[in-house]
Structures are given as structure tokens and as C-alpha cells.
Amino acid sequence: MKTEHFKTLVYGSESDEHIYLKYFAIRTLECQGHNLSQIRCEATVNPDNNETEGKSKVKRRPDVYIENNTIVEVETLRGKAYGENVFLDLIQDISIKIDGWPSQAKYVWLVLPGFEIARNYYQLKKNTRNFRRKIKREI
């Protein structure tokens, strides 16, 4: 990992896996042509000023963010086993986060570890459809 990537990463009590997934998201964004200076980690984003009634004015901190372009949320599913269905819990958590994201973002990435994807492919596929419907209703 280069020094400039290390300086871009912001982390606290996250697992090593979470930090590495953020790093890989940053590298992928760079490979797509984004300059590292545009990419921010754990940056506080402001919700839209023209929010509709009922939406909170909570500020959120996406794991990786490019202003008016891309929001990246990394989920390792650690500590998500508090409900009966970890994936429904995941969708609920992401739905809450969406409330504070600006609508100008063109892309939203949900990054999960490969093993979780392989082990739970069909459930994730179904949840992805539900997540897309929710995003479309919010925008």
C-alpha cells in the first residue's frame, strides 16, 4: 500500500477486512480514472437541501465517497447477526443510511466480502432487487 493510499484511509474500530475492502474500493475508483484527491473516506456528507418531508436531515459518513459521483458502503456482516435474517438487517441498516445521502450521487456500491457473496448468492440477489427499488423511491 502506498503512503498516499494509507493517508486517504480513515479507520477506527473497524476490522482489518473492512479496511482492506475500503482500500480495494479506492484502488478500483482510481483504476476507473478518478484522482485520489477526489476520493474521501468517512467524509461527512450533507443530505440534499431540497429534501422531501419525512426524511431526516442526518449527515452520514459513507466508507468511501466521491462528491456528486459515487458512494461506497463496505459491509463485512460482522456483528450483523442480531436479527433472524442478517440480510434483512443489512438492508434495514443501508436504508437508514440512504436517508442522509445526497441524491446527486450517480453510483452506490455495496461492497461485501467474496465469501459472503458466494455463500449467500440468491439471498443477496433478492436483497439487491429490493435495495434498488428503495433507492429509486428515495430519489
Solvent accessible surface area in square Angstrom, and as a share of the most:
residue,aa,sasa,rsa
1,M,112,0.50
2,K,125,0.53
3,T,89,0.52
4,E,83,0.37
5,H,4,0.02
6,F,111,0.46
7,K,155,0.66
8,T,23,0.13
9,L,10,0.05
10,V,65,0.37
11,Y,97,0.37
12,G,62,0.59
13,S,121,0.78
14,E,49,0.22
15,S,33,0.21
16,D,105,0.54
17,E,58,0.26
18,H,23,0.10
19,I,28,0.14
20,Y,118,0.45
21,L,28,0.14
22,K,0,0.00
23,Y,34,0.13
24,F,113,0.47
25,A,6,0.04
26,I,0,0.00
27,R,84,0.31
28,T,61,0.35
29,L,1,0.00
30,E,39,0.18
31,C,106,0.64
32,Q,114,0.51
33,G,66,0.64
34,H,37,0.17
35,N,94,0.48
36,L,30,0.15
37,S,98,0.63
38,Q,87,0.39
39,I,6,0.03
40,R,93,0.34
41,C,9,0.05
42,E,28,0.13
43,A,15,0.12
44,T,73,0.43
45,V,4,0.03
46,N,93,0.48
47,P,16,0.10
48,D,20,0.11
49,N,154,0.79
50,N,128,0.66
51,E,32,0.14
52,T,94,0.55
53,E,175,0.78
54,G,84,0.81
55,K,49,0.21
56,S,38,0.24
57,K,147,0.62
58,V,63,0.36
59,K,122,0.52
60,R,54,0.20
61,R,131,0.48
62,P,0,0.00
63,D,11,0.06
64,V,0,0.00
65,Y,7,0.03
66,I,7,0.03
67,E,108,0.49
68,N,74,0.38
69,N,29,0.15
70,T,2,0.01
71,I,1,0.00
72,V,0,0.00
73,E,6,0.03
74,V,2,0.01
75,E,13,0.06
76,T,15,0.09
77,L,21,0.10
78,R,156,0.57
79,G,70,0.68
80,K,27,0.11
81,A,89,0.69
82,Y,142,0.54
83,G,36,0.35
84,E,188,0.84
85,N,47,0.24
86,V,41,0.24
87,F,11,0.04
88,L,102,0.51
89,D,18,0.09
90,L,1,0.01
91,I,26,0.13
92,Q,112,0.50
93,D,34,0.18
94,I,0,0.00
95,S,20,0.13
96,I,91,0.46
97,K,59,0.25
98,I,12,0.06
99,D,33,0.17
100,G,0,0.00
101,W,15,0.05
102,P,13,0.08
103,S,50,0.32
104,Q,101,0.45
105,A,17,0.13
106,K,141,0.60
107,Y,123,0.47
108,V,49,0.28
109,W,58,0.20
110,L,54,0.27
111,V,31,0.18
112,L,19,0.10
113,P,13,0.08
114,G,54,0.52
115,F,139,0.58
116,E,25,0.11
117,I,74,0.37
118,A,80,0.62
119,R,147,0.54
120,N,31,0.16
121,Y,106,0.40
122,Y,174,0.66
123,Q,60,0.26
124,L,17,0.08
125,K,103,0.44
126,K,108,0.46
127,N,4,0.02
128,T,55,0.32
129,R,121,0.44
130,N,52,0.27
131,F,15,0.06
132,R,147,0.54
133,R,134,0.49
134,K,46,0.19
135,I,33,0.17
136,K,154,0.65
137,R,177,0.65
138,E,53,0.24
139,I,131,0.66
